[in-house]
């Protein structure tokens, strides 16, 4: 008896590392010390020593049950972008610059080519976020995961000068809420999505004119990474007073997290076009409107709170970064929370 006969192929692990090296190399930043394969990743903070009060910000998350669609369609090249996005968007939300990322893949069987494909997506996401992929772990766990399934999670660290932290404490009545368009469902609410739509390959491969592609392609569309958009807003001289990453819990859970006491967010649902996939979910699943806004991002991936005089500059900066933005609503005096109107 040996480890391979017990279900763990060490040689496959070595091969996976070799295959992923080229993807990881694309993410490198000058601050990264050492190479791939060490017991830990090292990152120099020398270039940030001129900050008044350098502050580390971090984020960790997984992809969730969206992975089930990747398994069904045997598509593993973009799911890593979702993993990176869920972490770095939270860092950007606090005003931080993501510095580095680490991933964790647990699988039933290590198939080197599949693992390398997953990591190629992680590397793609890191490049979009301008963060280095400085480490990770692939754990082969036979008997715990089915041989053709895996889980994917990650952890990111960023930095911000304390004075530039986005806390929401300065948001006041009269400030404007700017929404940044999402790419679709992103990586939240898939337990409900999988109850609404048939999770069979033939159903996911049906093309819908309203979507402009197949249902599976629409649902697997990776989460938008908003790091460059937020950097551009800062570069334009705009002070973002508050920011919310619309993830699990939709509008009702996430927008209040950016509000100080005594301020209520009023979101105008007709201020932008809700993507067709959400309309399909609502109709096919007979899902009430309040449940939709309490579960999904409804086409808005990030919400910024800015002074009314900064709205045009903010939207211009976001669009110059390649994202679409619009006035979503406003902040008013009232009980902390959100009203969809």
C-alpha positions in Angstrom: 0.0 0.0 0.0 1.2 3.5 -0.8 -0.3 7.0 -1.0 -1.2 6.7 -4.6 -3.2 3.5 -4.0 -4.9 5.4 -1.2 -6.1 7.9 -3.7 -3.5 10.7 -3.5 -1.2 11.1 -6.5 1.8 13.2 -5.5 3.3 13.1 -9.0 0.1 14.6 -10.4 0.5 17.4 -7.9 4.1 18.1 -9.1 2.8 18.2 -12.7 0.0 20.6 -11.8 2.5 23.0 -10.3 4.6 22.9 -13.4 1.6 23.5 -15.7 0.4 26.5 -13.6 3.8 28.3 -13.4 3.4 30.2 -16.6 0.0 31.5 -15.5 1.3 32.6 -12.1 4.3 34.4 -13.6 2.0 36.8 -15.5 0.7 38.1 -12.1 4.0 39.0 -10.6 4.7 42.5 -9.2 8.2 43.9 -8.3 7.4 43.6 -4.6 7.2 39.8 -4.8 10.2 38.1 -3.2 11.2 34.6 -4.1 9.5 32.3 -6.5 6.7 29.8 -6.7 7.1 26.6 -4.6 8.2 28.0 -1.3 6.4 27.3 2.0 5.1 30.8 2.1 4.9 33.9 -0.2 6.9 37.0 0.6 5.9 40.5 -0.4 8.0 43.6 0.3 6.2 46.7 1.7 9.2 49.0 1.0 7.4 50.9 -1.7 4.5 51.8 0.6 6.6 53.2 3.5 5.9 56.8 2.5 2.2 56.4 3.5 1.3 58.3 6.6 -0.4 55.3 8.2 -0.2 52.3 6.0 -3.1 50.0 6.8 -3.5 46.4 5.6 -7.0 45.3 4.4 -7.9 41.8 3.6 -10.7 39.7 2.1 -11.5 36.0 1.8 -14.2 34.2 0.0 -15.1 31.2 -2.3 -17.1 30.7 -5.4 -19.9 28.8 -3.8 -22.4 26.6 -5.7 -21.7 28.3 -9.0 -19.0 25.6 -9.2 -21.8 23.1 -9.9 -22.4 24.7 -13.3 -18.7 24.5 -14.1 -18.8 20.8 -13.3 -21.8 20.2 -15.4 -20.5 22.1 -18.4 -16.9 21.1 -17.9 -15.8 24.8 -18.0 -13.1 25.7 -15.6 -11.2 28.6 -17.2 -13.1 31.5 -15.7 -14.3 30.3 -12.3 -11.0 31.5 -10.8 -11.9 35.1 -11.9 -14.9 34.8 -9.6 -12.8 33.7 -6.7 -10.4 36.6 -7.1 -13.2 39.1 -7.7 -15.1 38.2 -4.5 -12.0 39.0 -2.4 -10.4 42.0 -4.2 -13.7 43.8 -4.7 -14.2 43.8 -0.9 -10.7 45.3 -0.5 -11.4 48.0 -3.2 -14.6 48.7 -1.4 -12.6 49.9 1.6 -10.4 52.1 -0.6 -7.6 49.6 -0.7 -5.2 48.5 -3.4 -5.0 44.6 -3.6 -1.4 43.5 -3.3 -1.4 39.7 -3.4 -3.7 36.7 -3.6 -3.5 33.1 -2.5 -5.9 30.3 -3.7 -7.0 27.0 -2.2 -8.3 24.2 -4.4 -9.6 21.0 -2.7 -10.4 18.2 -5.1 -11.4 14.5 -5.2 -8.8 13.7 -7.7 -5.9 15.9 -8.9 -6.1 16.2 -12.7 -3.1 18.4 -13.5 -4.6 19.9 -16.7 -7.9 20.8 -15.0 -6.1 22.3 -11.9 -3.9 24.4 -14.3 -7.0 25.6 -16.1 -8.6 26.7 -12.8 -5.4 28.5 -11.9 -5.3 30.2 -15.3 -8.6 31.9 -14.3 -7.2 32.8 -10.9 -4.2 34.4 -12.6 -6.5 36.2 -15.1 -8.4 37.7 -12.2 -5.2 38.7 -10.4 -4.0 40.5 -13.6 -7.3 42.4 -13.7 -6.8 43.4 -10.1 -3.1 44.1 -10.5 -2.4 41.7 -7.6 0.3 39.1 -7.5 -0.6 35.4 -7.1 2.1 34.6 -4.6 1.0 31.2 -3.3 -1.7 28.6 -3.0 -2.6 25.0 -2.1 -4.1 22.1 -4.0 -5.4 19.4 -1.7 -6.3 16.1 -3.1 -9.0 14.6 -0.8 -10.3 11.3 -2.1 -13.4 10.1 -0.2 -14.2 13.6 0.8 -15.0 15.1 -2.6 -16.3 13.2 -5.6 -13.4 12.5 -8.0 -14.7 15.0 -10.6 -15.5 17.9 -8.2 -13.5 20.5 -6.4 -13.9 23.5 -4.2 -12.2 26.9 -4.8 -11.5 29.6 -2.3 -9.0 32.4 -1.9 -7.6 35.1 0.3 -6.3 38.6 -0.6 -4.4 41.3 1.1 -4.3 45.0 0.2 -3.1 48.3 1.5 -4.5 51.8 2.0 -3.3 54.9 3.9 -5.6 55.1 6.9 -6.8 58.6 5.9 -8.1 57.1 2.6 -10.2 54.3 4.2 -13.8 54.3 2.9 -15.9 53.9 6.0 -19.3 55.5 5.2 -19.1 57.7 8.3 -19.1 61.0 6.2 -22.1 60.1 4.0 -24.8 62.6 4.5 -28.3 63.5 3.2 -28.1 64.8 -0.3 -25.2 62.7 -1.4 -25.7 60.6 -4.5 -25.5 56.9 -5.0 -23.6 55.8 -8.1 -24.1 52.2 -9.4 -21.5 50.3 -11.4 -23.0 47.7 -13.7 -22.5 44.0 -12.9 -21.7 41.3 -15.5 -24.7 39.2 -14.4 -25.4 37.0 -11.4 -21.7 37.2 -10.4 -21.1 34.5 -7.7 -24.0 34.8 -5.3 -27.5 33.3 -5.1 -26.7 30.2 -7.1 -28.4 27.9 -4.6 -31.6 29.6 -5.7 -30.6 29.8 -9.4 -30.1 26.0 -9.4 -33.6 25.5 -8.1 -35.2 27.8 -10.7 -33.4 26.4 -13.8 -32.9 22.8 -14.8 -29.3 21.8 -14.0 -28.9 19.5 -17.0 -26.4 20.1 -19.7 -29.0 20.2 -22.5 -31.0 22.9 -20.7 -27.9 25.0 -19.9 -26.9 24.8 -23.6 -30.2 26.3 -24.9 -29.7 29.7 -26.6 -32.0 32.5 -25.6 -32.4 35.6 -27.8 -33.1 37.7 -24.8 -29.7 36.7 -23.3 -27.8 36.8 -26.6 -26.2 33.4 -25.8 -26.9 30.2 -23.9 -28.2 30.1 -20.4 -25.0 28.3 -19.2 -22.7 30.9 -20.7 -24.8 33.7 -19.1 -24.7 32.1 -15.7 -20.9 31.3 -15.9 -20.0 34.9 -16.9 -17.3 35.8 -14.4 -17.8 38.4 -11.7 -16.7 41.9 -12.6 -13.5 43.1 -10.9 -13.9 46.8 -9.9 -10.3 47.5 -8.7 -9.3 49.6 -11.7 -12.6 51.5 -11.7 -12.2 52.5 -8.1 -8.5 53.4 -8.7 -9.6 55.7 -11.5 -12.2 57.4 -9.4 -9.5 58.1 -6.8 -7.1 59.3 -9.4 -9.8 61.7 -10.7 -9.7 63.4 -7.3 -13.1 62.2 -6.1 -13.6 61.3 -2.4 -15.7 58.2 -2.2 -17.5 58.6 1.0 -19.1 55.1 1.1 -19.0 52.0 -0.9 -20.8 48.7 -1.0 -20.0 45.5 -2.9 -23.4 43.9 -3.8 -22.9 40.2 -3.0 -24.9 37.7 -1.1 -27.9 39.4 0.5 -28.4 41.7 -2.5 -29.4 45.4 -1.9 -31.1 44.9 1.4 -28.1 43.4 3.2 -25.2 45.1 1.6 -26.2 48.8 1.0 -27.0 49.4 4.7 -23.4 48.3 5.5 -22.1 51.5 3.9 -24.5 53.8 5.7 -24.0 55.7 9.0 -26.8 55.9 11.5 -29.6 58.3 10.6 -29.0 57.9 6.8 -31.3 55.9 4.5 -30.5 54.9 0.9 -33.2 55.4 -1.7 -32.6 53.3 -4.8 -34.5 54.1 -8.0 -35.1 50.7 -9.7 -35.9 52.4 -13.0 -32.6 54.3 -13.1 -30.9 51.5 -15.1 -31.9 48.5 -17.2 -32.1 45.3 -15.2 -30.4 42.5 -17.2 -32.5 39.9 -18.8 -31.2 37.0 -16.7 -32.8 38.5 -13.6 -36.1 38.9 -15.3 -35.9 35.2 -16.3 -35.2 34.2 -12.8 -38.1 36.3 -11.4 -40.6 34.9 -13.9 -39.5 31.3 -14.2 -39.0 31.0 -10.4 -42.0 33.0 -9.5 -39.7 35.0 -7.2 -41.2 38.1 -5.5 -39.5 41.4 -6.2 -38.3 41.9 -2.6 -36.7 38.5 -2.6 -34.9 39.3 -5.9 -33.4 42.4 -4.4 -32.6 40.5 -1.2 -30.7 37.8 -3.0 -29.2 39.1 -6.3 -27.2 42.1 -7.4 -29.9 42.9 -10.0 -27.3 44.3 -12.4 -25.5 46.5 -9.9 -22.1 45.1 -8.7 -20.9 48.1 -6.7 -22.5 51.2 -5.2 -20.6 54.3 -4.4 -21.7 57.3 -2.3 -20.3 60.6 -3.4 -21.0 64.3 -3.1 -23.5 65.6 -5.7 -20.9 67.8 -7.2 -18.6 64.8 -7.9 -21.2 62.7 -9.7 -20.2 63.5 -13.3 -16.5 63.1 -12.6 -17.1 59.8 -10.9 -19.2 58.3 -13.7 -16.6 59.6 -16.3 -13.7 58.0 -14.4 -15.6 54.7 -14.1 -16.4 54.6 -17.8 -12.8 55.5 -18.7 -11.8 52.3 -16.8 -14.1 50.3 -19.0 -17.1 49.9 -16.8 -20.6 51.3 -17.1 -22.0 53.5 -14.3 -25.1 55.5 -13.6 -26.9 57.5 -10.9 -28.7 54.8 -8.8 -30.3 56.9 -6.1 -29.6 59.2 -3.2 -29.0 59.3 0.5 -31.6 61.0 2.8 -32.2 61.4 6.4 -34.1 58.5 8.0 -33.7 55.1 9.7 -30.6 53.4 8.5 -31.6 51.0 5.7 -32.6 51.0 2.0 -35.8 51.7 0.2 -36.2 50.4 -3.4 -38.6 52.8 -5.2 
